[in-house]
Amino acid sequence: MTADPHPPEPGLRDRLVRTGVELVDAEGVQALSLREIARRAGVSHGAPRRYFPTHLDLLSAIAHEGFRELGTRVASVTEDEPRARIAALAGVYLDFAHRRGGMYELMFRHDLLESGRLGLRDTSLPLFAHLAELVARARPDAPDPAVVAGALWANLHGLAQLRRWGSLRLATGSDDMAPLLAASLDAHLGPAAGAVGGGR
């Protein structure tokens, strides 16, 4: 049996993913070509194919690291009261989108989630299910908590993107997310208990 002239390098898969994470953080999604990741990892442009048969496989592995970090941040939220927990989770989401803009954009690319590569939906959907469960507790009157949770998530996603593009500052004169987040929560969950005009 002929020996493989180019045996896999130990740890290369992790190094390629780590290189991709660093690249997307520094230069954004558009920089994530197989050739560029290989170059920065110090290997031939064909080396990634040993571990990632397609470009989508490598992008999914990189995005998986983003979901893993977001999941860790979500798990660190300690508030028990449903609305307070939703507010804290929303803050975590917006902060992640702001600090890890390139990764955030990659994570929610439709082609990656739709393909099911590396089980990204298995990571992302439980995060949404957790939000929907909290909405059901915070708004027991909601006929469909998943719809409310979807609308709230879309609102947060819009805030995150508009902030990234500079549109929020242009429109409101500020990048302060606190009043916008409070308004979003009020819009989808109703006024907070103790707020003027609120009865919850």
One Martini backbone bead per residue (centre of mass of N, CA, C, O) as a GRO file, in nm:
protein
  200
    1MET     BB    1   0.094   0.037   0.025
    2THR     BB    2   0.073   0.363  -0.040
    3ALA     BB    3   0.180   0.642   0.079
    4ASP     BB    4   0.092   0.939   0.177
    5PRO     BB    5   0.244   1.232   0.060
    6HIS     BB    6  -0.004   1.402   0.229
    7PRO     BB    7  -0.042   1.403   0.529
    8PRO     BB    8  -0.210   1.489   0.786
    9GLU     BB    9  -0.210   1.754   1.000
   10PRO     BB   10  -0.190   1.804   1.311
   11GLY     BB   11  -0.441   2.043   1.383
   12LEU     BB   12  -0.539   2.175   1.112
   13ARG     BB   13  -0.839   2.211   1.140
   14ASP     BB   14  -0.828   2.409   1.381
   15ARG     BB   15  -0.649   2.617   1.238
   16LEU     BB   16  -0.843   2.692   1.013
   17VAL     BB   17  -1.071   2.790   1.192
   18ARG     BB   18  -0.911   2.999   1.354
   19THR     BB   19  -0.831   3.164   1.107
   20GLY     BB   20  -1.121   3.231   1.021
   21VAL     BB   21  -1.201   3.383   1.276
   22GLU     BB   22  -0.985   3.603   1.255
   23LEU     BB   23  -1.066   3.702   0.969
   24VAL     BB   24  -1.365   3.781   1.020
   25ASP     BB   25  -1.298   3.987   1.245
   26ALA     BB   26  -1.100   4.170   1.067
   27GLU     BB   27  -1.256   4.152   0.745
   28GLY     BB   28  -1.483   3.962   0.702
   29VAL     BB   29  -1.664   3.761   0.494
   30GLN     BB   30  -1.518   3.837   0.216
   31ALA     BB   31  -1.231   3.695   0.317
   32LEU     BB   32  -1.348   3.378   0.308
   33SER     BB   33  -1.136   3.210   0.153
   34LEU     BB   34  -0.969   2.929   0.103
   35ARG     BB   35  -0.701   3.052   0.013
   36GLU     BB   36  -0.665   3.259   0.248
   37ILE     BB   37  -0.674   3.063   0.482
   38ALA     BB   38  -0.438   2.890   0.390
   39ARG     BB   39  -0.225   3.110   0.380
   40ARG     BB   40  -0.251   3.193   0.688
   41ALA     BB   41  -0.191   2.884   0.779
   42GLY     BB   42   0.054   2.770   0.591
   43VAL     BB   43  -0.085   2.636   0.333
   44SER     BB   44  -0.214   2.492   0.090
   45HIS     BB   45  -0.498   2.545  -0.102
   46GLY     BB   46  -0.577   2.221  -0.076
   47ALA     BB   47  -0.579   2.138   0.230
   48PRO     BB   48  -0.880   2.194   0.330
   49ARG     BB   49  -1.014   1.947   0.167
   50ARG     BB   50  -0.960   1.725   0.384
   51TYR     BB   51  -1.191   1.865   0.584
   52PHE     BB   52  -1.328   2.061   0.346
   53PRO     BB   53  -1.491   1.997   0.060
   54THR     BB   54  -1.622   2.279   0.109
   55HIS     BB   55  -1.677   2.603   0.166
   56LEU     BB   56  -1.929   2.559   0.345
   57ASP     BB   57  -1.792   2.384   0.558
   58LEU     BB   58  -1.596   2.601   0.663
   59LEU     BB   59  -1.801   2.822   0.730
   60SER     BB   60  -1.959   2.647   0.933
   61ALA     BB   61  -1.726   2.603   1.133
   62ILE     BB   62  -1.693   2.901   1.198
   63ALA     BB   63  -1.989   2.961   1.284
   64HIS     BB   64  -1.994   2.760   1.520
   65GLU     BB   65  -1.811   2.931   1.702
   66GLY     BB   66  -2.013   3.160   1.733
   67PHE     BB   67  -2.244   2.994   1.863
   68ARG     BB   68  -2.081   2.898   2.101
   69GLU     BB   69  -2.030   3.178   2.223
   70LEU     BB   70  -2.321   3.273   2.243
   71GLY     BB   71  -2.412   3.039   2.426
   72THR     BB   72  -2.225   3.114   2.661
   73ARG     BB   73  -2.346   3.394   2.710
   74VAL     BB   74  -2.635   3.302   2.761
   75ALA     BB   75  -2.561   3.111   3.007
   76SER     BB   76  -2.466   3.370   3.192
   77VAL     BB   77  -2.746   3.437   3.244
   78THR     BB   78  -2.930   3.507   3.569
   79GLU     BB   79  -3.200   3.590   3.527
   80ASP     BB   80  -3.538   3.498   3.620
   81GLU     BB   81  -3.710   3.700   3.514
   82PRO     BB   82  -3.833   3.702   3.205
   83ARG     BB   83  -3.794   3.999   3.114
   84ALA     BB   84  -3.508   4.035   3.226
   85ARG     BB   85  -3.388   3.806   3.057
   86ILE     BB   86  -3.453   3.917   2.781
   87ALA     BB   87  -3.295   4.179   2.814
   88ALA     BB   88  -3.021   4.040   2.858
   89LEU     BB   89  -3.016   3.878   2.593
   90ALA     BB   90  -3.039   4.121   2.406
   91GLY     BB   91  -2.775   4.250   2.499
   92VAL     BB   92  -2.593   4.017   2.412
   93TYR     BB   93  -2.668   4.020   2.112
   94LEU     BB   94  -2.586   4.317   2.050
   95ASP     BB   95  -2.293   4.292   2.147
   96PHE     BB   96  -2.204   4.070   1.957
   97ALA     BB   97  -2.271   4.221   1.691
   98HIS     BB   98  -2.070   4.455   1.754
   99ARG     BB   99  -1.796   4.289   1.822
  100ARG     BB  100  -1.887   4.047   1.590
  101GLY     BB  101  -1.976   4.130   1.294
  102GLY     BB  102  -1.866   3.915   1.097
  103MET     BB  103  -1.973   3.668   1.247
  104TYR     BB  104  -2.268   3.749   1.255
  105GLU     BB  105  -2.311   3.746   0.950
  106LEU     BB  106  -2.234   3.451   0.905
  107MET     BB  107  -2.437   3.300   1.098
  108PHE     BB  108  -2.702   3.433   0.918
  109ARG     BB  109  -2.667   3.274   0.674
  110HIS     BB  110  -2.883   3.104   0.486
  111ASP     BB  111  -2.703   2.882   0.353
  112LEU     BB  112  -2.600   2.762   0.620
  113LEU     BB  113  -2.871   2.696   0.764
  114GLU     BB  114  -3.011   2.540   0.528
  115SER     BB  115  -2.792   2.308   0.493
  116GLY     BB  116  -2.694   2.187   0.787
  117ARG     BB  117  -2.413   2.233   0.847
  118LEU     BB  118  -2.291   2.113   1.141
  119GLY     BB  119  -2.562   2.180   1.294
  120LEU     BB  120  -2.658   2.485   1.318
  121ARG     BB  121  -2.961   2.447   1.390
  122ASP     BB  122  -2.895   2.294   1.661
  123THR     BB  123  -2.797   2.577   1.782
  124SER     BB  124  -3.006   2.805   1.699
  125LEU     BB  125  -3.295   2.697   1.774
  126PRO     BB  126  -3.266   2.681   2.088
  127LEU     BB  127  -3.239   2.987   2.125
  128PHE     BB  128  -3.523   3.051   2.022
  129ALA     BB  129  -3.682   2.864   2.213
  130HIS     BB  130  -3.600   3.016   2.467
  131LEU     BB  131  -3.733   3.282   2.391
  132ALA     BB  132  -4.023   3.173   2.358
  133GLU     BB  133  -4.051   3.075   2.651
  134LEU     BB  134  -4.015   3.356   2.779
  135VAL     BB  135  -4.252   3.492   2.638
  136ALA     BB  136  -4.471   3.307   2.760
  137ARG     BB  137  -4.411   3.415   3.051
  138ALA     BB  138  -4.430   3.731   2.994
  139ARG     BB  139  -4.687   3.653   2.776
  140PRO     BB  140  -4.965   3.475   2.846
  141ASP     BB  141  -5.155   3.627   2.617
  142ALA     BB  142  -5.014   3.499   2.390
  143PRO     BB  143  -5.111   3.304   2.123
  144ASP     BB  144  -4.795   3.322   1.989
  145PRO     BB  145  -4.481   3.323   2.105
  146ALA     BB  146  -4.316   3.274   1.841
  147VAL     BB  147  -4.407   3.532   1.699
  148VAL     BB  148  -4.305   3.732   1.907
  149ALA     BB  149  -4.013   3.631   1.904
  150GLY     BB  150  -3.968   3.687   1.602
  151ALA     BB  151  -4.020   3.992   1.613
  152LEU     BB  152  -3.803   4.057   1.822
  153TRP     BB  153  -3.562   3.943   1.668
  154ALA     BB  154  -3.597   4.122   1.418
  155ASN     BB  155  -3.556   4.382   1.572
  156LEU     BB  156  -3.269   4.319   1.675
  157HIS     BB  157  -3.143   4.268   1.401
  158GLY     BB  158  -3.198   4.549   1.292
  159LEU     BB  159  -3.037   4.704   1.501
  160ALA     BB  160  -2.767   4.571   1.445
  161GLN     BB  161  -2.743   4.649   1.145
  162LEU     BB  162  -2.785   4.957   1.164
  163ARG     BB  163  -2.542   4.999   1.341
  164ARG     BB  164  -2.325   4.885   1.149
  165TRP     BB  165  -2.409   5.100   0.911
  166GLY     BB  166  -2.489   5.387   1.066
  167SER     BB  167  -2.806   5.450   1.064
  168LEU     BB  168  -2.878   5.522   1.356
  169ARG     BB  169  -2.710   5.776   1.383
  170LEU     BB  170  -2.837   5.924   1.144
  171ALA     BB  171  -3.140   5.913   1.260
  172THR     BB  172  -3.080   5.971   1.596
  173GLY     BB  173  -2.774   6.069   1.689
  174SER     BB  174  -2.724   5.766   1.804
  175ASP     BB  175  -2.581   5.455   1.970
  176ASP     BB  176  -2.791   5.417   2.182
  177MET     BB  177  -2.958   5.116   2.281
  178ALA     BB  178  -3.138   5.136   2.533
  179PRO     BB  179  -3.401   5.284   2.426
  180LEU     BB  180  -3.447   5.083   2.192
  181LEU     BB  181  -3.475   4.830   2.360
  182ALA     BB  182  -3.709   4.926   2.538
  183ALA     BB  183  -3.906   4.974   2.302
  184SER     BB  184  -3.905   4.683   2.198
  185LEU     BB  185  -4.012   4.546   2.453
  186ASP     BB  186  -4.274   4.707   2.472
  187ALA     BB  187  -4.388   4.627   2.191
  188HIS     BB  188  -4.379   4.297   2.257
  189LEU     BB  189  -4.445   4.291   2.597
  190GLY     BB  190  -4.494   4.545   2.715
  191PRO     BB  191  -4.497   4.710   2.984
  192ALA     BB  192  -4.337   4.741   3.254
  193ALA     BB  193  -4.336   4.696   3.566
  194GLY     BB  194  -4.400   5.025   3.698
  195ALA     BB  195  -4.471   5.170   3.463
  196VAL     BB  196  -4.602   5.418   3.305
  197GLY     BB  197  -4.911   5.265   3.228
  198GLY     BB  198  -4.842   5.003   3.368
  199GLY     BB  199  -4.976   4.666   3.484
  200ARG     BB  200  -4.737   4.440   3.534
   0.00000   0.00000   0.00000
